[in-house]
Amino acid sequence: MNGSIYHKCELIFWDIAIDLLTRSGWLRNLIRQAILLKSSPNFKLYCSIVIFSGLFGFFVGFSIPHFLQFLW
């Protein structure tokens, strides 16, 4: 096989992915649920809630040490 490294890595990835999807029931269910979630009409709402929650947690975690430093 005289392909580039990119093509070799792509073939290795798909060999592993196909094998995992063939043998693993929980992974098939996980992908099925992800596809159902993506096709739901509330997908933008779910994404915005996840992004907002993550940003809120990041800023709270970032601000607590500064707030504690301000108190002491």
C-alpha positions as a Markdown table, in Angstrom:
| # | Residue | x | y | z |
|---|---|---|---|---|
| 1 | Met | 0.0 | 0.0 | 0.0 |
| 2 | Asn | 1.6 | 3.2 | -1.2 |
| 3 | Gly | -0.9 | 5.6 | 0.2 |
| 4 | Ser | -0.2 | 8.7 | 2.2 |
| 5 | Ile | -0.1 | 8.6 | 6.0 |
| 6 | Tyr | -3.5 | 10.4 | 6.0 |
| 7 | His | -5.1 | 7.6 | 4.0 |
| 8 | Lys | -3.5 | 4.9 | 6.1 |
| 9 | Cys | -4.8 | 6.6 | 9.3 |
| 10 | Glu | -8.2 | 7.0 | 7.8 |
| 11 | Leu | -8.3 | 3.3 | 6.9 |
| 12 | Ile | -7.2 | 2.3 | 10.4 |
| 13 | Phe | -9.9 | 4.6 | 11.9 |
| 14 | Trp | -12.7 | 3.1 | 9.8 |
| 15 | Asp | -11.5 | -0.5 | 10.5 |
| 16 | Ile | -11.7 | 0.1 | 14.2 |
| 17 | Ala | -15.0 | 2.1 | 14.0 |
| 18 | Ile | -16.7 | -0.6 | 11.9 |
| 19 | Asp | -15.5 | -3.3 | 14.3 |
| 20 | Leu | -16.7 | -1.4 | 17.3 |
| 21 | Leu | -20.1 | -0.7 | 15.8 |
| 22 | Thr | -20.5 | -4.3 | 14.8 |
| 23 | Arg | -19.7 | -5.7 | 18.2 |
| 24 | Ser | -20.9 | -3.1 | 20.6 |
| 25 | Gly | -24.6 | -2.8 | 21.4 |
| 26 | Trp | -24.3 | 0.2 | 23.7 |
| 27 | Leu | -22.3 | 2.1 | 21.1 |
| 28 | Arg | -25.0 | 1.5 | 18.5 |
| 29 | Asn | -27.6 | 2.7 | 21.0 |
| 30 | Leu | -25.6 | 5.8 | 21.9 |
| 31 | Ile | -25.2 | 6.7 | 18.2 |
| 32 | Arg | -28.9 | 6.0 | 17.6 |
| 33 | Gln | -29.9 | 8.3 | 20.5 |
| 34 | Ala | -27.5 | 11.0 | 19.3 |
| 35 | Ile | -29.1 | 10.9 | 15.8 |
| 36 | Leu | -32.6 | 11.2 | 17.4 |
| 37 | Leu | -31.5 | 14.1 | 19.5 |
| 38 | Lys | -30.0 | 15.9 | 16.5 |
| 39 | Ser | -33.1 | 15.4 | 14.5 |
| 40 | Ser | -35.4 | 16.7 | 17.3 |
| 41 | Pro | -37.0 | 20.1 | 16.9 |
| 42 | Asn | -35.6 | 21.3 | 20.2 |
| 43 | Phe | -31.9 | 20.6 | 19.2 |
| 44 | Lys | -31.0 | 24.3 | 19.3 |
| 45 | Leu | -32.5 | 24.7 | 22.7 |
| 46 | Tyr | -30.6 | 21.7 | 24.0 |
| 47 | Cys | -27.3 | 22.9 | 22.6 |
| 48 | Ser | -27.8 | 26.4 | 24.0 |
| 49 | Ile | -28.6 | 25.0 | 27.4 |
| 50 | Val | -25.4 | 22.9 | 27.4 |
| 51 | Ile | -23.2 | 25.8 | 26.1 |
| 52 | Phe | -24.7 | 28.2 | 28.6 |
| 53 | Ser | -24.3 | 25.7 | 31.5 |
| 54 | Gly | -20.7 | 25.1 | 30.5 |
| 55 | Leu | -19.8 | 28.8 | 30.2 |
| 56 | Phe | -21.5 | 29.5 | 33.5 |
| 57 | Gly | -19.6 | 26.8 | 35.3 |
| 58 | Phe | -16.3 | 28.0 | 33.7 |
| 59 | Phe | -16.8 | 31.5 | 34.8 |
| 60 | Val | -17.9 | 30.5 | 38.3 |
| 61 | Gly | -14.9 | 28.3 | 38.7 |
| 62 | Phe | -12.7 | 31.1 | 37.4 |
| 63 | Ser | -14.1 | 33.8 | 39.6 |
| 64 | Ile | -14.2 | 31.9 | 42.9 |
| 65 | Pro | -10.4 | 32.2 | 43.6 |
| 66 | His | -10.5 | 35.9 | 42.7 |
| 67 | Phe | -13.4 | 36.5 | 45.0 |
| 68 | Leu | -11.8 | 34.6 | 47.8 |
| 69 | Gln | -8.6 | 36.6 | 47.3 |
| 70 | Phe | -10.6 | 39.7 | 47.5 |
| 71 | Leu | -12.1 | 38.6 | 50.9 |
| 72 | Trp | -8.7 | 37.9 | 52.5 |
